Structure formats: C-alpha cells, structure tokens
Amino acid sequence: MSNNSLLFQDDEALIRSLAIGDSKAINFIYKTNYPTIEKMVFKMNGSIEEAYDVFQDSMTILYEKAKANDLELSCKLNTYLTSIAKHIWMRKLSNKKRQSFTILHDDVDYQVAVEDDVSRFAEFEKNVSKLTACFEQIGEPCNSILKAFYVQNKSMNEIAEEFGYTNPENAKTQKYKCLNRIRKLFFNENEQQKKNERII
Amino acid sequence: MNGSFDTYELIEKYCLDLMDEKEKHYFELEMEQNPALKNAVEEYQTLLLSFDHMQSRDFIHASLHHLHHNSRSHTQVIFNQLKLNVNKYWRTASVAASVAFVASMLTFMVARNVYKKDNNAHYQMLNKAIDNIKQDQKKINNEVAIVKKNVIPVPDESAKYSGTGFAINKNGYLVTNLHVIEGYKKIFVFTADNVGHQSEVVATDPDNDLAILKINEEGFAFEGKIPYSIRKSNGSIAQRVYSLGFPKNDIVYNEGYISSTTGFDGDTARYQLELPSVPGVSGAPIVDETGNVLGVISGKQSQSEGITFAIKSKSLLNLFKQLPKDFSSVEIQSNEITGMTRAAQVRKIQPFVCVVKVYN
C-alpha cells in the first residue's frame, strides 16, 4: 500500500489515470481522502453512512470533471475534494433542516467554482433519478436496449446480436422508438415539476 | 425530435459530434431557422448528459463499494480509541471523585455543628412564620383555581390565520396543520357552539406538517364519543372520500376521490386528491366512505383547480407517540358510523371538527 504514493508523480498524473477509470487511481484517492472527509462530516453532525454518501458524490464529480478534461486545479487535489465534500454536506444539511448555510471562504472565485460544480451535480442527480423512474415505466426491451447503447456504450451490431434483431438497422429503429418514448416521459414530468405546491 | 427517424439520426450524429465540418455548418444553420429542431436537439443533449452521468455514477459507486467494504471505517477506529482512553483514566478519575466527596461531607458536618447551637432560640418564631406562609399559599392556590375555571377570553383583534382542526380524543386533543399555528403565540379552538377555547401545542411533526393541540381548560370535554376512527392502513387509488372544513365561519362539506397514492413530487407520505379546497381547510379530516379518517388536508397544487394534497393517517398515528401519558387513543380505534348514510355520518362528525384561529 505504501507503494501507492510512488505510482503517481503528481496530482496531474493521478487525474489522468482517474479519467480513464484506472482502479489504482480510485484506490489511491479513496485511501488518501476518505478518512479526512469521514471525520469532517462526522464532526458536522453526520453519520458514517452519510459520510460515505458524500464521498461517493464528491468522487463522482471529480471523475466526471477528469473525464471531461475540465479540471483546472488552483490547489491540491485533496483540498479540492474536501471542499466539494463540504459543500455537498452543507447542501444536504440545509435541505434537511430547511435552513440555508453559507460557507465562508477566503478565495471567492474558488468558492464559486466549487459551488457551481456541486449545483451542476445536484441537477444531474435529479435528472438521473427522474431517468431511473422513466426506465421503470418503459419496460423491456426498451430499458435494456437504451442502457446497452447509452450507458454501457455497446455498438449497434452487438445490440442487434444480443437482442435477436436480424440486422443493426432494425435494432436502430427500435432504439429510436424507445428513445422517443423515454423522451416523452422525461420531459412531460419536467413540466409537471414546474407546478408548485401551495399552502392553503 | 418529434420528426421522423431520419431527423433523429441527424440529431444523434450532431450531438455525438460525428458530422464533418460542412454537414455541421448546415445543420447549425437549419437549427437557427427551425426552433422546433433546436428544442429537439437541446432535449436530446439533456438526455445524453443524464445517460453519461448515470454511467459515471454507477462506475464510481461500484468501484468504491468494493474498496469501502473491504476496509474498516476510520471513525470506528476513533470511537475505539475514545473508549480506550476512558478505560485508561477511569481509575484515576474515580479516586479523585471519592476524595472530593469525602472532603465536602466533612465541611458540611463541621458547619452544621457550629450553627446548631444558637438556632434553637429562633425555632418557635420560624415555625409561626412557616404557618403564615402556608396560609398565604392556600389563599394563592384558591385564587389560581378560580382563575383556572374562568375561561381565558378570545383576543379582541381579528385572527391572523385560520384553519381547521378535528378532535382525536374527548378530552380536547385536536389535529391540525403545523403551518396553521407555527409562529403564533395565541391559539384558540372554536367548537361547534362558537366558543373559543385557549389551546396549546403538545406535539409537532415538521416533516409532515402536523401539529396536535390540547384545549387548555380544566374539565373541558367534547360531548359524546368521537364517532370516526383513524385508519391504520393506506387508502387506495380511486377510493371515494369527503372532507369537512372551515373556509368560512360555517362548516363546509366537499367530496372527491384519491387520484394518486403519492403527493406533490412523488411524496409517499401524502395522497393526491381530486377534491376542491380553498384557504381555511388546512387541517381538515379526509374521511372514507365507511367513516374512517385516512388523511389530513395540507395543501393544493397552485396551477390547477381541484387538486388537493393530504397527509396520510399513518404519520398522524406515529405522532401520537409524542403525546403525554394521559392521552388515550381508545376512542379513535373504533367507528360508530360505518353503516350510516353520508348525511348521518356528517351530522355525527360535525361537532368534532373545529375552527383553529391564531393571534399574535
């Protein structure tokens, strides 16, 4: 385990490995950051399970940014990840208590950047849970076809073979129908969410 | 994306960045002139981003799951260290505490002996004084009792907010919405005879917007047993329901059905009802056809007429656990109006539905 620090020369090398989903990089980031973040959440009235959730979310943000080559660090990776985790936890706390917290930070620009990352992530999470609900509604084979193409990145040839279509063109037509159905469900629900509940 | 399969293929090609420069240029020109196409592309991109996010998220969750469950929790380690420390210093701490205890007992006994000597002379007088105090206290107690029997008057000003409440116990326990009473100092419950009774909050559930009030008057009781019961199981979709509330000074009856077993934004703690509601009916009971209360009205959807949300009775039953021991739920476990006609049911229930008014 102590060899881990030799694996990555610097943060940039670590991020490059994370971007391709290298398990060694994920392992290293977990080992070096998880204890700090767990302690922090725990100190701020969180449970161990909540700390793990926060870490998962922070790690997802980091991974997505690394993958999109969109990570310009003005500080150490550890500092960035802890800051992200802190924002996520504050957000969860304020949702829980219906109060808003603000985090004071010396570097305003940096804080804004972290806040943007976290709120974009929250938006994504909302969309994913909506998408999951839509997936449940459309049923099979649409569910598996869409996931195979968009989530598991399989080619149309593989999908045609797997689902027993005579050629990729047929599979493509089916995929189009499925996508259209999920699109309708997804965006209709969006409309509904815009309506607000009002107290009487 | 409402268009044909061909349009869809073009959109996908564009979004996945598979077009050559020329194709891309023409497509973007087309998009500028055709808002429907532009909208379709945006929708497609949102979906693609969500798929992407789902993928990253699943990947990270799976990788971490493997790591996390093979290593011991760090905070658990800190906990154990704390425990160790307690064990280590326990002996020292207990010795110190015993020394302190013995010392204070010694001081107390010495001091007591010194004072005892000249205290006897004042003993008689002190006794008299205590008698006087006793008499005064009796007087005060009597006066307090008189005041207690007198009803605290309803404030002169007009009420700041008004909602509905319904009884869950003969002795003056009522349910209403937390938002009806939250933040106000004086709460009055107006019973069917239009008499206001000062009340206090005895239990709240902020997550479910519920509050339980108790009428603060000695000897207050509703006439007769509570006719309805509170349902332990959830109601089902399409079930017919009705409500009794106070949008004005007189009670108003409304009926409808459960249109969804989840409330606003998929909230599983609420029902969505197709039932008209207007301000003032917050806290009104939702009753099923056999006379069981299955929910409490809490709000409505702002942009549509007739959609009302109600808190499920399960949350209410949970809240009973917070109540003082003198509260008994025996009365609301059985139902006296099951077989009656609707009008007879309503006549029976009516005296137990009250107006809740709040003042500053």
Interface residues (C-beta under 8 A of the other chain):
Chain A: G21 S23 I26 N27 Y30 Y34 P35 E38 K39 F42 I48 A51 Y52 F55 Q56 M59 T60 Y63 E64 K67 R98 F124 E125 N127 V128 K130 L131 T132 A133 L146 Y150 V151 Q152 N153 T173 Y176 L179 N180 I182 R183 F186 F187 Q193 K195 N196 E197 R198 I199 I200
Chain B: M1 F5 Y8 E9 E43 Y44 T46 L47 L48 L49 S50 F51 D52 H53 M54 Q55 S56 R57 D58 F59 I60 H61 S63 L64 L67 H68 S73 H74 T75 Q76 I78 H179 P206 G263 F264 D265 G266 S277 V278 P279 G280 V281 S282 I297 S298 G299 K300 Q301 S302 Q303 S304 F309
